[in-house]
Amino acid sequence: MNLLYFRVANDHEFLMDSFKDLVPMDEHIAKEIIQDYLLNVVTDQSSGEEKYEIKQVDVNNGSFAGLSLKRRNSELHRQMLRQAGMDTAPSPDNQPDAALVEALYMACSWHGNWETLRDMEAVQRPECRGANSVHNFHPLQIRQIATELEEISDGKVECIFYSLQGTMENLHLDPNDFSLRQNSDGRMVAVVYSNMSALGYRPTFLKKYEMQMEGRRMIERSTAIKAPSLAIGISCTKKIQQLKLLTKPEVLRRFFPREEDEETIEQIQSDAMERPENYVLKPNRECGGHNYFDEKITEALQKFTLKEKAAHILMQKIASDDR
């Protein structure tokens, strides 16, 4: 699945064609893998018997926060199991923050320059570093990741924190080699890591939007390794995931054209098949909210214009077994 979305992100023609109906409704897109599976309970239409199937829940190849908390959650679960006198062996090891640190270190090694910029600001929290931040776990988790990155690199990697606005104020693009450099000392930036969604947020949350967009444009044009790039960010939007795109054999063969990929195509189709019963209506630029459930779906579909409908995707809920 990672390979599929990597190929999607690098197919400019496919992306432009996929977003053609969305552009009129989304100014941000116009200017610019966690992969989860669950058991879904479905009823056979002919026999009435219940059966199980694996369902792909969502694909998010872009940035996301909270990685450093997941390890602690797993440790808490094991502690609770021990206190209840239960076996902790079935509790899986979960260290996504360690995987991120390793990936960033690998990127710095490949680039060959031991300075790294990390854009850690989420737009609706412009001063995310502050102790009084509404979501103050963000600076804590970013600092932890930065500390571990500096530790495994023996101090070779220096982590510098800028917002998108701060990027424009403190960095520049070298006109000769397109490297991203600091204004203060001219040092080259190797890796840009951002936990801000490439899809942007609703305009009411945006401050100095044009400067932020210029910051993104400068980063994308640079030789710095982007984690993630804008192409990866927009390739995993709801519009791309819409069933009419990536569940059709002819579309999948665009990205898996070789004969040895036939089995991969069949597997993806099997995972993506659904028998719609319950849904969630999500905007393409979800960013964790603004979804419609239950009767709100009917109300939204009744009032949406054709263009507004094109900017949303109807996704099936997972029917879990409560027994």
C-alpha positions in Angstrom: 0.0 0.0 0.0 2.9 2.4 0.7 4.2 1.6 -2.8 0.9 2.3 -4.3 0.6 5.8 -2.7 4.3 6.5 -3.5 3.5 5.9 -7.2 0.3 8.0 -7.0 2.3 10.9 -5.4 4.7 10.8 -8.3 2.0 10.7 -11.1 1.3 14.4 -11.7 -1.2 13.8 -14.5 -3.3 11.4 -12.3 -3.3 13.8 -9.3 -4.3 16.8 -11.5 -7.2 14.8 -13.0 -8.3 13.5 -9.6 -8.5 17.0 -8.1 -10.2 18.8 -11.1 -13.6 18.8 -9.4 -12.3 19.7 -6.0 -10.2 22.8 -7.0 -13.3 25.1 -7.3 -14.3 24.3 -3.7 -10.9 24.3 -2.0 -8.6 27.3 -2.3 -5.8 25.6 -0.5 -5.7 22.6 -2.9 -6.0 25.0 -5.8 -2.8 26.7 -4.6 -1.0 23.6 -3.9 0.2 5.6 5.9 -1.0 5.1 8.8 -3.0 2.2 7.4 -5.5 0.6 9.6 -7.5 -2.6 9.1 -10.4 -3.9 11.2 -12.7 -6.9 11.1 -16.0 -5.8 9.5 -19.2 -7.9 10.2 -21.4 -8.1 7.2 -24.6 -10.1 6.5 -24.8 -12.3 3.5 -27.6 -11.1 1.3 -28.7 -14.5 0.2 -28.3 -16.6 3.3 -28.7 -14.0 6.0 -25.6 -15.3 7.8 -23.0 -13.0 9.4 -19.4 -13.2 8.2 -16.2 -11.4 8.8 -14.1 -9.4 6.3 -11.0 -7.3 6.6 -11.7 -3.7 5.8 -9.2 -0.9 5.0 -10.2 1.9 7.3 -8.2 4.9 6.0 -4.8 5.8 4.6 -2.9 8.8 5.9 0.5 9.2 4.4 0.8 12.8 5.5 1.9 14.2 8.9 0.3 13.3 12.2 0.9 14.0 15.8 1.0 12.0 19.0 3.6 9.5 18.0 5.5 9.8 21.3 2.4 9.1 23.3 1.6 5.7 21.7 4.6 4.0 23.4 3.3 5.2 26.7 -0.2 4.0 26.0 1.1 0.5 25.3 3.1 0.6 28.5 0.0 1.7 30.4 -2.0 -1.2 28.9 0.6 -3.7 30.0 0.8 -2.2 33.5 -3.0 -2.5 33.8 -2.9 -6.1 32.6 -0.2 -7.0 35.2 -2.3 -5.4 38.0 -5.3 -7.4 36.9 -3.1 -10.6 37.0 -3.3 -11.1 33.3 -0.7 -12.1 30.7 1.0 -9.2 29.0 2.5 -11.2 26.2 -0.3 -10.6 23.8 0.1 -6.8 24.1 2.1 -5.8 21.0 5.2 -3.7 21.1 4.5 -0.2 19.8 7.2 2.4 19.3 6.2 4.6 16.3 8.3 7.5 17.6 11.4 5.3 17.5 10.7 4.5 13.9 10.3 8.2 13.1 13.6 9.0 14.7 15.3 6.3 12.7 13.7 7.5 9.5 14.8 11.1 10.0 18.3 9.9 10.9 18.4 7.9 7.7 17.3 10.9 5.7 20.0 13.0 7.1 22.6 10.3 6.3 21.4 10.1 2.7 21.5 13.9 2.3 25.0 14.1 3.7 24.5 17.4 5.6 24.1 17.2 9.4 21.7 20.0 10.0 17.9 19.4 10.0 15.0 21.7 10.2 11.8 20.5 11.8 8.6 22.5 11.2 6.6 21.6 14.3 3.9 24.2 14.3 0.3 23.4 13.7 -1.5 26.4 12.1 -4.2 26.7 14.7 -1.6 26.8 17.5 0.9 29.5 16.2 2.9 29.5 19.4 2.9 25.8 20.0 6.2 26.0 22.0 4.5 27.8 25.0 3.8 26.0 28.2 0.3 27.5 28.2 -0.5 26.1 24.7 -4.0 24.5 24.5 -2.4 21.3 23.1 0.8 21.5 24.9 1.8 17.8 24.3 2.9 18.8 20.8 6.1 20.7 22.0 6.8 18.0 24.5 6.6 15.1 22.0 8.6 17.1 19.4 11.3 17.8 22.0 11.5 14.2 22.9 11.9 13.2 19.2 14.6 15.9 18.7 16.5 14.7 21.8 16.5 11.1 20.6 17.6 12.1 17.1 20.5 14.1 18.5 21.4 11.2 20.7 21.5 8.5 18.0 23.5 10.8 15.7 26.1 11.5 18.4 25.2 15.2 18.2 25.7 15.4 14.4 22.0 16.4 13.8 20.9 19.7 15.2 17.2 20.2 15.4 15.9 23.7 14.8 12.3 24.7 15.3 10.5 27.1 12.9 6.9 27.7 12.0 6.0 28.1 8.4 6.0 31.9 8.9 9.4 31.5 10.7 10.6 29.5 7.7 10.3 32.6 5.5 11.8 34.8 8.1 14.9 32.6 8.9 15.6 30.6 5.8 16.3 31.2 2.1 16.7 29.3 -1.1 20.2 29.3 -2.6 19.7 30.5 -6.2 22.7 28.5 -7.4 22.0 25.0 -6.1 18.5 25.4 -4.7 19.7 24.2 -1.2 17.7 25.5 1.8 19.9 27.6 4.0 19.7 29.5 7.3 20.0 33.3 7.0 22.1 33.6 10.2 25.1 31.4 9.2 24.3 30.0 5.7 24.2 26.4 6.9 22.4 23.9 4.7 19.2 22.3 5.8 19.1 18.5 5.2 15.6 17.5 6.2 12.3 19.3 6.7 10.0 17.4 9.0 6.5 18.8 9.4 3.6 17.6 11.5 1.3 20.2 9.9 -1.1 18.8 7.4 -0.2 19.4 3.8 -4.0 19.9 3.2 -4.1 23.1 5.3 -6.8 24.0 7.7 -10.0 26.0 7.3 -9.5 29.7 6.5 -10.7 30.8 10.0 -7.6 29.1 11.5 -5.1 30.6 9.1 -2.9 33.5 9.9 -0.7 35.2 7.4 -1.7 32.5 4.9 0.2 33.8 1.9 3.5 33.9 3.9 2.9 30.3 5.0 2.2 29.2 1.4 5.4 30.9 0.3 7.2 29.0 3.0 5.8 25.7 1.7 6.7 26.7 -1.9 10.3 27.5 -0.9 10.7 24.2 0.9 9.3 22.2 -1.9 11.6 23.8 -4.4 14.7 23.1 -2.3 17.0 20.1 -2.2 16.1 19.3 1.4 14.4 16.0 2.0 10.8 16.6 2.8 9.0 14.5 5.4 6.5 14.4 4.0 6.4 16.2 0.7 3.3 18.0 -0.6 2.9 15.3 -3.3 2.7 12.6 -0.6 0.4 14.8 1.5 -2.2 15.4 -1.2 -1.9 11.9 -2.7 -3.6 10.3 0.4 -6.6 12.7 0.5 -10.1 11.4 0.6 -10.6 12.3 -3.1 -7.8 9.9 -4.1 -9.1 7.2 -1.8 -12.6 7.5 -3.2 -13.6 4.0 -4.5 -13.9 5.1 -8.1 -10.2 5.8 -8.2 -8.1 3.1 -6.6 -10.4 0.1 -6.6 -10.8 -0.1 -10.4 -8.4 -2.6 -12.0 -7.6 -0.2 -14.9 -6.6 2.5 -12.4 -4.5 0.2 -10.3 -2.7 -1.2 -13.3 -1.5 2.4 -14.0 0.6 2.1 -10.8 1.2 -1.7 -10.9 1.7 -2.4 -14.6 3.9 -5.5 -14.3 2.5 -9.1 -14.5 4.0 -9.9 -11.1 1.8 -7.1 -9.7 -1.5 -9.0 -10.5 -1.6 -10.6 -7.1 -1.1 -7.2 -5.5 -4.0 -5.7 -7.5 -6.3 -8.6 -6.4 -5.3 -8.1 -2.8 -6.0 -4.3 -2.9 -9.3 -4.9 -4.5 -10.3 -7.5 -2.0 -9.4 -5.1 0.9 -11.3 -2.2 -0.6 -14.5 -4.0 -1.5 -17.5 -3.0 0.5 -21.2 -3.6 0.9 -22.5 -0.1 2.0 -24.8 -0.1 5.1 -23.5 2.7 7.3 -21.4 5.7 6.4 -19.4 8.7 7.4 -19.4 11.7 5.1 -16.0 13.3 5.2 -14.6 16.4 3.5 -11.5 15.9 1.4 -9.6 18.2 3.7 -10.6 16.4 6.9 -7.8 17.3 9.4 -9.6 15.5 12.2 -13.0 17.1 12.1 -16.0 18.5 10.1 -17.4 15.0 9.5 -21.1 14.2 9.1 -22.8 11.3 10.9 -26.2 9.7 11.0 -29.1 12.1 10.1 -26.6 14.9 9.4 -25.5 13.0 6.3 -29.0 13.2 4.9 -29.2 16.9 5.7 -25.9 17.6 4.2 -26.6 15.7 1.0 -29.9 17.5 0.6 -28.4 20.9 0.8 -25.0 20.4 -0.8 -24.5 21.7 -4.3 -22.9 19.4 -6.9 -19.5 21.1 -6.3 -19.8 20.7 -2.6 -20.6 17.0 -3.0 -17.5 16.6 -5.2 -15.5 17.9 -2.2 -16.7 15.1 0.1 -16.4 11.4 0.2 -18.9 8.9 1.6 -17.1 6.2 3.7 -18.5 3.0 5.2 -18.4 2.5 8.9 -16.9 -0.6 10.3 -19.4 -2.9 12.0 -17.4 -4.6 14.8 -18.5 -7.7 16.6 -19.5 -6.8 20.2 -19.9 -10.4 21.3 
